[in-house]
Amino acid sequence: MNCLTITVPASSANIGPGFDSAGMALNRYLTLHVTPNEEWLFEHRSVHLPQAPSAEDHFIFNIAGKLAGEYRALLPPCKIMVESDIPLARGMGSSASAVVAGIELANQLCKLDLNEQEKLQWAAKLEGHPDNVAAALLGGLVITATPSDEHIEYFQAANIDLDLVLYIPGFELKTEAARKVLPEQFSRSCAASASSIGNMMVAGLLSGDYELAGRMMEADLFHEPYRASLIPNYAEIRREAKQLGAYGTVISGAGPTMISFAPKGVGQTIVNHLQTMLPDYSVQLVKLDVQGLRVNYHVENSVCN
């Protein structure tokens, strides 16, 4: 087996009213450098990752093993060097990127020849919802729906002409904790209103009416009103970004990171101002990743080391 590199982008999901259904890939990446080896070995090279556990306890290895088992295949042992500039538990899809990476690892090592739809189905099943994994797998802005347990529908758009600004705090917020504050049920009238707001946001994003999209993403009824109290500086970030020209600012995924959608050329001004205002945050100008998952093959093992 020749060595290979698997690269998966970060993602921002929910995007206001697009709860569990709207996600976009960002140009921050999880990368696996895979080389044949006599035994399984993981090595981490990133300030965002803890010390690598044994292979049996590694999340990516277990994802790959589950998928290989579904196809009654065996994973040949490899050494995997993991690089990442996606902080963990910050609402940037770190677990979704790892799920997609694990699926592709099994796909490559076991020669499963999975297509995109099959990868998406497995990723959504293993992650629990499709929004982050769809964006990480496919790239761009991806809207998903699951009309049945057997099939995920998706629409992908790559021509979102915006500056994107991330506000990444120095603390974690687990998705499970962020989900606990959400109501178990919505009234019919509330669900209808929340869904219509989501529809209008998507229409605004796809048509290029970003002012409409910004108003709608900040009018979410599904999750932001309940999670706002978990996010320090939530109201201040939205207010300051809006004053500097942002169309809209929302929680990224389950938080605690937030993301602003701004006109082209305005993002750096927002970064400069908010970084001064929030010295304990990492405020970053990022781009939409339009490629999603990519795999590169190398003949010489030294390329992957």
C-alpha positions, 0 to 999 in steps of 0.5 A, spaced: 500 500 500 502 506 498 501 512 503 496 517 502 493 523 505 486 524 507 484 532 508 477 534 511 475 541 512 471 544 519 464 546 518 459 551 521 452 548 522 445 550 524 446 557 521 441 560 525 434 557 523 437 551 519 437 547 525 441 540 524 440 541 517 444 547 514 452 547 514 458 550 511 465 548 510 470 552 512 478 553 510 480 549 517 482 542 516 483 535 519 489 531 516 491 524 516 498 522 513 497 514 513 503 510 511 503 502 512 506 499 518 507 493 522 502 495 527 496 501 528 499 507 531 497 514 532 501 520 532 498 527 534 501 534 531 497 539 533 496 544 539 488 543 538 489 535 540 490 531 546 496 526 546 494 520 542 491 514 545 492 507 543 489 505 537 484 501 540 481 508 544 482 512 538 475 515 535 478 515 528 480 508 528 473 506 532 469 509 526 474 506 521 473 499 524 465 500 525 465 501 517 470 496 516 466 491 520 459 493 516 462 490 510 466 484 513 473 487 511 479 488 515 483 494 516 491 493 515 495 496 520 498 503 519 501 509 522 497 515 522 500 522 523 494 527 525 494 534 524 488 539 525 487 546 526 480 545 528 479 546 536 475 541 539 468 542 542 468 549 539 462 548 534 466 548 528 465 540 527 471 537 530 467 530 531 464 531 524 471 532 521 473 526 524 467 521 522 468 523 515 476 522 516 474 515 519 469 513 514 474 515 508 480 511 512 476 505 511 474 506 504 481 507 502 484 501 506 479 496 505 477 498 498 470 499 499 469 504 493 463 508 497 460 513 493 458 520 496 451 518 498 453 512 501 459 516 505 454 521 507 449 516 509 454 512 514 457 519 516 450 522 518 448 515 522 455 515 526 454 522 527 447 523 529 445 528 524 447 530 517 449 538 517 456 538 519 458 531 516 455 533 509 459 540 509 465 536 511 464 531 506 461 535 500 464 542 501 460 549 500 454 550 503 449 544 504 442 544 506 440 537 508 433 533 509 432 526 512 425 525 509 426 517 511 431 513 515 433 510 509 435 516 505 438 523 506 437 529 501 441 535 500 442 541 496 450 544 495 451 551 493 459 553 492 457 561 490 456 564 497 460 571 496 461 573 503 466 574 508 466 569 514 468 571 521 469 566 527 469 568 534 473 562 538 473 563 545 478 559 549 473 554 553 469 548 550 462 547 550 460 540 549 454 539 544 450 534 549 450 540 554 448 545 549 442 540 547 440 539 554 437 546 554 433 546 548 425 544 549 423 537 547 417 540 543 414 546 539 407 548 538 405 548 531 404 555 531 412 556 533 414 550 529 411 553 523 414 560 524 421 557 525 420 553 519 418 559 515 424 563 518 429 558 516 426 557 509 427 565 508 434 565 510 436 559 505 432 563 500 436 569 501 443 565 501 442 562 495 439 568 491 444 573 494 440 577 498 444 577 504 441 582 508 435 578 508 439 572 510 442 576 515 435 578 518 432 571 518 438 568 521 438 572 527 431 571 528 431 563 529 426 560 534 429 553 534 435 554 538 439 560 539 434 563 544 435 557 548 443 557 547 444 564 548 445 564 555 451 559 555 455 563 550 459 569 554 458 576 550 453 573 545 449 580 545 455 584 545 458 580 539 452 581 535 451 588 536 458 590 535 459 586 528 452 589 526 454 596 527 461 594 523 456 592 517 455 584 518 449 582 515 448 577 521 451 573 527 449 566 529 452 561 534 456 556 530 454 549 531 452 548 538 457 554 540 461 557 544 464 559 537 460 564 533 460 566 526 458 573 522 456 573 515 459 580 512 460 583 505 466 582 502 472 586 504 468 588 511 471 582 515 478 584 516 475 590 519 470 586 524 476 582 526 480 587 528 475 591 532 472 584 535 479 582 537 481 588 541 474 588 544 475 580 546 483 579 547 481 572 550 478 570 543 481 568 537 477 572 532 479 569 525 477 571 518 475 564 514 473 562 507 468 557 505 471 551 503 468 548 496 472 542 495 470 538 502 473 531 503 480 530 499 484 524 498 492 525 495 496 518 494 503 518 495 508 513 492 514 515 497 512 513 504 517 519 506 512 524 503 507 522 509 512 522 515 
